[in-house]
Amino acid sequence: MDDVRLAQGLWLIEHVGGVIYERFAEKLDNRDIAGTFNRFAGHEHMHAEWYAAWLSARGHGVPAPSTCDSLIVPGVHFWLSPQSLDRKLRTFSATERTAARHLAALARKVRDPELKAIIERTLPYERMHAEWYERVGRRMLQPGEGERTSLTLE
């Protein structure tokens, strides 16, 4: 396994996740849920910084953020826009839960102890996000709010 390419890919995933959560929070009427999305965006960006620091210490950089944002974020927006807030929360929960499983499997294969530690350090965040979306976020929906589909990531 090429640890540098893996770290660059994980940086990309965390960076894009942070951007998506920030944009999503901007459009939410429910300020409690929006505040949590902003906090989770901060977690994603923090994780991206961990990977960037690991890469930098080895003389490597991260992919160009503007390219990532212009290629990936619009596709996610297109897919999620027509979904209700409840569906978005369930989707984000499933995504974070799947990420945690995959990261745990990757961590077992990584040979570099520092990179492995970074991956393992992100796992509790992924699990916490998944749990919050499914259990807490969905309970915070106001009557009728979960069915609306007007929220976008633009």
Buried (B, 14 or more C-beta within 10 A) or exposed (E): EEBBEBBBBBBBBBBBBBBBBBBBBBBBEBEEBBEBBBEBBEBBBBBBBBBBBBBEEEEBEBEEBEEBBEEBBEEBBEEBBEBBBBBBBBBBBEBBBEBBEEBBEBBEEBEBEBBBEBBBEBBEBBBBBBBBBBEEBBEBBEEEBBEEEEBBBE
